[in-house]
Amino acid sequence: MSQAAPPGAARGPRVPFDLDAGRLVAPFLALIGLVILAWLTMGLLTGQLGLPSSGGKTGPGVVATPAPSNVVVVDPRVDVPGSIVYVKAGNVWIQSGKEAHQLTSAGQASMPSWSPDGAWVYYIETTDEIGLFPAQGNARRYAMTVPNIERIRVDGSGKPELVATGRFKQGRYTWFYWLREPVLSPDGRTIALISDAPNPLQSDVVIQFLDLQSKKLTKPRLADTAGLGHQDPAWSPNGKQLLYVRNDRDAARGAPVIYRYDVANKRAAALSGQGYLSPSWSRDGRFVAATRTDSFGTDIVILDAQKGTELIRLTDDGRSWSPVWSPKGDSVAYLHLESGIVDLRMIPLTGSAPNWTVGNTINLTELSGLDGASRPGWFIPSDQLPALPTSPPTLTPSVPAGSASSGSSAP
């Protein structure tokens, strides 16, 4: 997914291939910084920077290889409650019970998430196109990858439906802006996503809201570090708050921080200190599962949703990321790298929160080669869920000691 900025753009898009000149056009450094940080903070997550187990082998003289692109290996002893969505080889898959099945087939899908009723999966589908944009004083043709938000019925009926396109038009010129990580609000009216719309020449890739009725994008006034932007939006169960990650740096090291945005008062404050990303709310809104990054890799932790303090670390292997809470609240699933192959794992939690007893890890897939850059999602029908307390705790934004910034609604 590469683009480049025309000369003179304040914050240009990514590096395209110049079809006329037959060479790469120089990237605009600010937005390349965004891409570098996004992949730096997720490099270990995707397996790009992860370390395989000894020799990349699963046993003496046996080299691990992933299953074919149209195969997900599920241990028949595993019985997943509800359904978990993830991506393999550019296609959306759903795992439920003891089986997994492929939902899309175009091979260019990523970043799936559930509709609140579990009837649809929303995701990003890219299309390869030829763009025309001025560079070095001349209009040039570029190979570009246009992201689109699509949705598809979970039961497989009907074709994928286009929700929004990232195609950018300026007079006779055609380009694109990013659309990433779409997540639908609990009321089904608004998609939170990451984008540099409406003009990729003038914006970082940050939190935006897409109204599904008007199809209009709005950008809240949220601070970001120039060129680094945001990632990982996650709605609270009641839809009143949105967690997201503000990317930052500490010298040459990535320093992501989870922020909490209050939809009503339109203000944001840091929830975590540096080094946390990929937040996932518990259904009762009391806890947040997250990825903890450090110099040794990435691991899964649970944070207090009010104070942002780390309550428990679920993994310590340095190769685990992108957690998702079971809607039942009794387990956390996550992506894991082993022998250079990404799979889905789950850790059961028993006892009373937050003093859980952490159970043994369960491998939900085996040697399946999932997409490490696409967060999984978990849906269980409401009639299969335990009752919540009648008065769940009120979430009051607070800034933990030692956080990177106090946060602000102003850029």
C-alpha positions as CSV (number, residue, x, y, z in Angstrom):
1,M,0.0,0.0,0.0
2,S,2.3,2.8,-1.1
3,Q,1.6,6.3,-2.3
4,A,3.6,9.5,-2.6
5,A,3.0,13.2,-2.2
6,P,3.1,15.7,-5.1
7,P,5.8,18.3,-4.4
8,G,4.7,21.1,-2.2
9,A,2.1,19.1,-0.3
10,A,2.0,20.1,3.4
11,R,1.5,16.5,4.6
12,G,1.5,14.3,1.5
13,P,0.3,10.8,1.0
14,R,2.4,7.6,0.6
15,V,4.8,6.3,-2.0
16,P,3.2,5.3,-5.3
17,F,4.9,3.7,-8.3
18,D,5.3,6.3,-11.0
19,L,4.2,4.5,-14.2
20,D,5.4,7.1,-16.5
21,A,8.9,7.5,-15.1
22,G,9.2,3.8,-14.1
23,R,10.6,4.6,-10.7
24,L,9.5,5.3,-7.1
25,V,8.7,8.9,-6.3
26,A,10.4,10.1,-3.1
27,P,8.1,9.8,0.0
28,F,6.9,12.8,1.9
29,L,8.7,12.3,5.3
30,A,5.9,13.3,7.6
31,L,3.4,10.7,6.5
32,I,6.1,8.1,6.0
33,G,6.8,8.7,9.7
34,L,3.2,7.7,10.3
35,V,3.5,4.5,8.4
36,I,6.9,3.7,10.0
37,L,5.5,4.2,13.5
38,A,2.3,2.3,12.8
39,W,4.3,-0.6,11.6
40,L,7.0,-0.1,14.3
41,T,4.4,-0.4,17.0
42,M,2.8,-3.3,15.2
43,G,5.9,-4.8,13.7
44,L,6.2,-7.3,16.5
45,L,2.5,-7.8,16.3
46,T,2.5,-8.8,12.7
47,G,5.5,-11.1,12.8
48,Q,7.6,-8.7,10.8
49,L,9.9,-8.1,13.8
50,G,9.0,-11.1,15.9
51,L,11.5,-13.8,16.7
52,P,10.5,-17.4,15.8
53,S,11.0,-20.2,18.2
54,S,14.3,-22.1,18.1
55,G,15.3,-22.6,14.5
56,G,11.7,-22.0,13.4
57,K,11.0,-25.7,14.1
58,T,8.3,-27.5,15.9
59,G,10.3,-30.5,16.6
60,P,13.7,-32.2,15.8
61,G,14.3,-31.6,12.1
62,V,10.7,-30.4,11.4
63,V,10.3,-27.0,10.0
64,A,6.9,-25.4,10.7
65,T,4.9,-24.2,7.6
66,P,1.5,-22.6,7.6
67,A,-1.6,-24.3,6.2
68,P,-2.7,-23.4,2.6
69,S,-4.4,-20.1,2.0
70,N,-7.9,-21.7,2.0
71,V,-7.4,-23.7,5.1
72,V,-7.7,-22.8,8.8
73,V,-6.7,-25.7,11.2
74,V,-9.0,-26.0,14.2
75,D,-8.4,-28.5,17.0
76,P,-11.6,-30.6,17.1
77,R,-11.4,-30.4,20.9
78,V,-11.9,-26.6,20.8
79,D,-15.5,-25.3,21.1
80,V,-15.6,-21.6,20.7
81,P,-18.8,-19.9,22.2
82,G,-20.3,-17.5,19.7
83,S,-18.2,-16.5,16.7
84,I,-14.7,-15.0,16.3
85,V,-13.9,-13.1,13.1
86,Y,-10.3,-12.8,11.7
87,V,-8.4,-12.6,8.4
88,K,-6.3,-15.1,6.6
89,A,-4.6,-14.5,3.2
90,G,-6.7,-11.4,2.6
91,N,-10.0,-13.1,3.2
92,V,-12.4,-12.8,6.2
93,W,-13.0,-16.0,8.2
94,I,-15.4,-16.8,11.0
95,Q,-14.7,-19.5,13.6
96,S,-17.6,-20.8,15.7
97,G,-17.9,-23.9,17.8
98,K,-15.5,-26.5,16.4
99,E,-15.2,-25.1,12.8
100,A,-14.0,-22.2,10.8
101,H,-15.3,-21.1,7.4
102,Q,-14.2,-18.5,4.8
103,L,-16.6,-15.6,4.3
104,T,-15.0,-13.5,1.5
105,S,-12.9,-14.6,-1.5
106,A,-11.4,-11.5,-3.2
107,G,-8.2,-11.8,-1.3
108,Q,-7.8,-8.1,-0.4
109,A,-9.7,-7.9,2.9
110,S,-8.4,-6.8,6.3
111,M,-9.5,-5.3,9.6
112,P,-12.9,-6.9,10.2
113,S,-15.3,-6.1,13.0
114,W,-18.9,-7.1,14.0
115,S,-22.1,-5.2,13.7
116,P,-23.8,-4.9,17.1
117,D,-26.4,-7.5,16.2
118,G,-23.9,-9.9,14.8
119,A,-25.6,-10.0,11.3
120,W,-22.8,-8.2,9.4
121,V,-19.1,-8.0,9.3
122,Y,-17.6,-4.7,8.3
123,Y,-14.1,-4.7,6.9
124,I,-11.6,-3.0,4.6
125,E,-11.4,-4.2,1.0
126,T,-8.7,-2.7,-1.3
127,T,-8.8,-2.4,-5.1
128,D,-5.8,-1.8,-7.4
129,E,-6.3,1.1,-9.7
130,I,-4.4,3.7,-11.8
131,G,-4.4,7.2,-10.4
132,L,-3.4,10.5,-12.0
133,F,-1.8,13.2,-9.9
134,P,0.7,16.1,-10.5
135,A,4.4,15.6,-9.4
136,Q,7.5,17.5,-10.4
137,G,5.3,19.9,-12.4
138,N,3.7,17.2,-14.6
139,A,0.6,15.0,-14.3
140,R,1.7,11.4,-13.8
141,R,0.0,8.1,-13.6
142,Y,0.4,6.0,-10.4
143,A,-0.3,2.5,-9.3
144,M,-2.5,3.0,-6.2
145,T,-4.4,0.8,-3.8
146,V,-7.8,2.3,-2.9
147,P,-9.3,1.2,0.4
148,N,-13.0,0.8,0.7
149,I,-15.2,0.0,3.7
150,E,-17.5,-2.9,2.8
151,R,-19.8,-5.1,4.8
152,I,-21.1,-8.7,4.2
153,R,-23.8,-10.8,5.8
154,V,-22.4,-13.3,8.2
155,D,-24.6,-16.0,6.8
156,G,-23.0,-15.6,3.5
157,S,-26.2,-14.5,1.7
158,G,-25.7,-11.7,-0.8
159,K,-22.6,-10.0,-2.1
160,P,-20.4,-7.6,-0.2
161,E,-21.9,-4.1,0.0
162,L,-19.9,-0.9,-0.4
163,V,-20.2,1.4,2.6
164,A,-17.6,4.1,1.7
165,T,-14.7,4.6,-0.6
166,G,-11.3,6.1,-0.1
167,R,-11.0,7.4,-3.7
168,F,-10.0,11.1,-3.7
169,K,-10.9,13.4,-6.6
170,Q,-9.4,16.8,-7.2
171,G,-10.5,18.2,-10.6
172,R,-9.2,15.8,-13.2
173,Y,-6.9,14.1,-10.7
174,T,-7.6,10.9,-8.8
175,W,-5.8,9.7,-5.7
176,F,-7.0,8.1,-2.4
177,Y,-7.0,8.6,1.3
178,W,-6.7,5.9,4.0
179,L,-9.6,4.2,5.5
180,R,-8.6,1.8,8.3
181,E,-10.0,-0.2,11.2
182,P,-13.7,0.5,10.9
183,V,-15.7,-0.3,14.0
184,L,-19.5,0.3,14.3
185,S,-21.0,2.0,17.3
186,P,-23.3,0.0,19.6
187,D,-26.3,1.9,18.2
188,G,-25.4,1.0,14.7
189,R,-25.3,4.6,13.4
190,T,-21.7,5.6,13.3
191,I,-18.4,4.0,12.2
192,A,-15.3,5.1,14.0
193,L,-12.2,4.6,11.8
194,I,-8.7,6.0,11.1
195,S,-8.4,8.2,8.0
196,D,-6.7,11.2,6.4
197,A,-9.9,12.2,4.6
198,P,-11.1,14.4,3.1
199,N,-7.8,15.6,1.7
200,P,-4.8,13.3,2.1
201,L,-2.5,16.2,1.2
202,Q,-3.4,18.1,4.4
203,S,-4.1,15.6,7.1
204,D,-2.6,12.9,9.3
205,V,-4.3,9.6,9.6
206,V,-6.4,10.1,12.7
207,I,-9.7,9.2,14.3
208,Q,-12.8,10.1,12.3
209,F,-16.5,9.3,12.4
210,L,-18.6,8.1,9.5
211,D,-22.4,8.8,9.8
212,L,-24.0,5.8,8.0
213,Q,-27.1,7.8,7.2
214,S,-25.5,10.9,5.7
215,K,-22.3,9.1,4.6
216,K,-20.4,12.2,5.9
217,L,-17.1,12.0,7.7
218,T,-16.4,14.2,10.7
219,K,-13.1,14.7,12.5
220,P,-13.0,15.4,16.2
221,R,-10.4,17.8,17.5
222,L,-8.0,15.3,19.0
223,A,-4.3,16.0,19.5
224,D,-1.8,13.9,17.6
225,T,1.9,13.9,17.1
226,A,2.5,15.3,13.5
227,G,3.0,12.5,11.0
228,L,2.2,9.7,13.5
229,G,-1.6,9.8,13.9
230,H,-3.9,7.4,15.7
231,Q,-4.9,3.8,15.5
232,D,-7.1,1.1,17.2
233,P,-10.5,2.7,17.8
234,A,-12.7,0.7,20.3
235,W,-16.2,1.8,21.3
236,S,-17.3,1.4,24.9
237,P,-20.2,-1.1,25.4
238,N,-22.7,1.8,25.9
239,G,-21.2,3.8,23.0
240,K,-20.5,6.9,25.1
241,Q,-16.8,6.6,24.9
242,L,-14.2,5.6,22.4
243,L,-10.7,4.3,23.2
244,Y,-8.0,4.9,20.6
245,V,-4.2,4.9,20.5
246,R,-2.3,8.1,20.0
247,N,1.1,7.2,18.4
248,D,4.1,9.0,19.8
249,R,7.8,8.4,20.0
250,D,10.4,8.4,22.7
251,A,13.6,9.2,20.8
252,A,13.7,6.4,18.1
253,R,11.4,4.2,20.0
254,G,7.6,4.0,19.5
255,A,5.6,5.2,22.6
256,P,1.9,4.5,21.9
257,V,-0.6,5.7,24.5
258,I,-4.3,4.6,24.9
259,Y,-6.6,7.6,25.1
260,R,-10.3,7.8,26.0
261,Y,-12.6,10.2,24.0
262,D,-15.9,11.2,25.6
263,V,-18.5,11.5,22.8
264,A,-20.8,13.9,24.7
265,N,-18.3,16.5,25.9
266,K,-15.9,15.9,22.9
267,R,-12.8,15.7,25.1
268,A,-10.0,13.2,25.4
269,A,-7.6,12.2,28.1
270,A,-4.9,9.6,28.4
271,L,-6.0,6.3,29.9
272,S,-2.7,4.4,30.0
273,G,1.0,5.3,30.2
274,Q,3.3,4.8,27.3
275,G,3.6,1.4,25.6
276,Y,0.0,0.3,25.4
277,L,-2.1,-0.3,22.3
278,S,-5.0,-2.4,20.8
279,P,-7.5,-1.8,23.5
280,S,-10.6,-4.1,23.9
281,W,-13.4,-3.3,26.4
282,S,-14.9,-6.0,28.6
283,R,-18.7,-6.2,28.2
284,D,-19.3,-4.6,31.6
285,G,-17.0,-1.7,30.8
286,R,-14.9,-2.3,33.9
287,F,-11.7,-3.6,32.2
288,V,-9.7,-3.1,29.1
289,A,-7.5,-5.9,27.5
290,A,-4.6,-4.3,25.7
291,T,-1.2,-5.1,24.1
292,R,1.8,-4.0,26.2
293,T,4.9,-3.2,24.2
294,D,8.5,-3.1,25.6
295,S,12.0,-3.9,24.4
296,F,11.3,-7.6,24.7
297,G,8.2,-7.7,22.5
298,T,4.5,-7.6,23.0
299,D,2.2,-9.2,25.6
300,I,-1.4,-9.2,26.7
301,V,-2.5,-7.3,29.8
302,I,-5.7,-6.2,31.5
303,L,-6.1,-2.6,32.6
304,D,-8.5,-1.0,35.0
305,A,-10.9,0.9,32.7
306,Q,-11.2,3.9,35.1
307,K,-7.6,4.4,36.3
308,G,-5.7,2.8,33.4
309,T,-3.5,0.8,35.9
310,E,-2.3,-2.6,34.8
311,L,-4.1,-5.3,36.8
312,I,-2.7,-8.5,35.4
313,R,-0.4,-9.7,32.6
314,L,-1.8,-12.7,30.8
315,T,1.2,-13.6,28.6
316,D,5.0,-13.2,29.0
317,D,6.3,-14.7,25.7
318,G,6.8,-11.3,23.9
319,R,4.9,-12.6,20.9
320,S,1.3,-12.0,21.7
321,W,-0.9,-9.0,20.6
322,S,-4.4,-7.8,19.6
323,P,-6.5,-9.1,22.5
324,V,-10.3,-9.4,22.3
325,W,-12.6,-10.0,25.3
326,S,-15.1,-12.8,25.2
327,P,-18.5,-11.1,25.5
328,K,-19.1,-13.5,28.4
329,G,-16.1,-12.0,30.2
330,D,-14.6,-15.3,31.0
331,S,-11.7,-15.4,28.6
332,V,-9.5,-13.3,26.3
333,A,-8.5,-14.4,22.8
334,Y,-5.4,-12.9,21.0
335,L,-3.0,-13.3,18.1
336,H,0.3,-15.2,18.8
337,L,3.5,-15.7,16.8
338,E,5.2,-19.1,16.9
339,S,7.8,-20.4,14.4
340,G,7.0,-17.3,12.2
341,I,3.3,-18.3,12.0
342,V,0.4,-16.3,13.4
343,D,-2.4,-18.1,15.2
344,L,-5.3,-17.4,17.5
345,R,-5.0,-18.4,21.2
346,M,-7.3,-18.0,24.2
347,I,-6.7,-17.7,27.9
348,P,-9.7,-18.6,30.2
349,L,-10.3,-16.5,33.3
350,T,-12.1,-17.9,36.3
351,G,-13.1,-16.5,39.7
352,S,-14.2,-13.0,40.5
353,A,-12.8,-9.9,38.8
354,P,-10.2,-8.5,39.1
355,N,-8.8,-11.4,41.1
356,W,-9.0,-13.9,38.3
357,T,-7.4,-17.3,38.1
358,V,-5.6,-17.5,34.8
359,G,-6.2,-20.8,33.1
360,N,-4.0,-22.7,30.6
361,T,-3.6,-21.3,27.1
362,I,-5.9,-22.9,24.5
363,N,-4.9,-22.9,20.8
364,L,-7.9,-21.9,18.8
365,T,-6.1,-22.4,15.5
366,E,-2.9,-24.3,14.6
367,L,-0.3,-23.4,12.0
368,S,-2.9,-21.4,10.2
369,G,-1.0,-18.2,9.2
370,L,-3.6,-15.6,10.1
371,D,-3.2,-11.9,9.2
372,G,-1.3,-10.4,12.1
373,A,-2.3,-6.8,11.3
374,S,-6.0,-7.5,11.5
375,R,-7.5,-7.5,15.0
376,P,-9.9,-10.4,15.7
377,G,-13.5,-9.7,16.9
378,W,-15.8,-11.8,19.0
379,F,-19.6,-11.9,19.0
380,I,-22.0,-13.9,21.2
381,P,-25.8,-13.5,20.9
382,S,-27.3,-11.6,23.8
383,D,-29.5,-14.5,24.8
384,Q,-26.4,-16.6,25.4
385,L,-24.8,-14.0,27.7
386,P,-25.0,-13.8,31.5
387,A,-26.8,-10.9,33.0
388,L,-24.8,-7.8,33.8
389,P,-25.0,-6.0,37.2
390,T,-28.0,-3.6,37.2
391,S,-25.8,-0.6,38.0
392,P,-22.5,-0.9,36.2
393,P,-19.7,1.5,37.3
394,T,-19.6,4.9,35.8
395,L,-16.5,5.5,33.8
396,T,-14.9,8.8,34.7
397,P,-12.0,9.9,32.5
398,S,-8.8,10.1,34.6
399,V,-5.1,10.4,33.8
400,P,-2.8,7.9,35.4
401,A,0.4,8.9,37.0
402,G,3.3,8.6,34.6
403,S,1.2,8.9,31.4
404,A,2.8,10.5,28.4
405,S,0.4,13.5,28.3
406,S,-2.6,14.9,30.1
407,G,-4.4,15.0,26.8
408,S,-6.5,17.7,25.3
409,S,-9.3,18.2,22.9
410,A,-7.2,20.8,21.1
411,P,-4.7,19.7,18.4
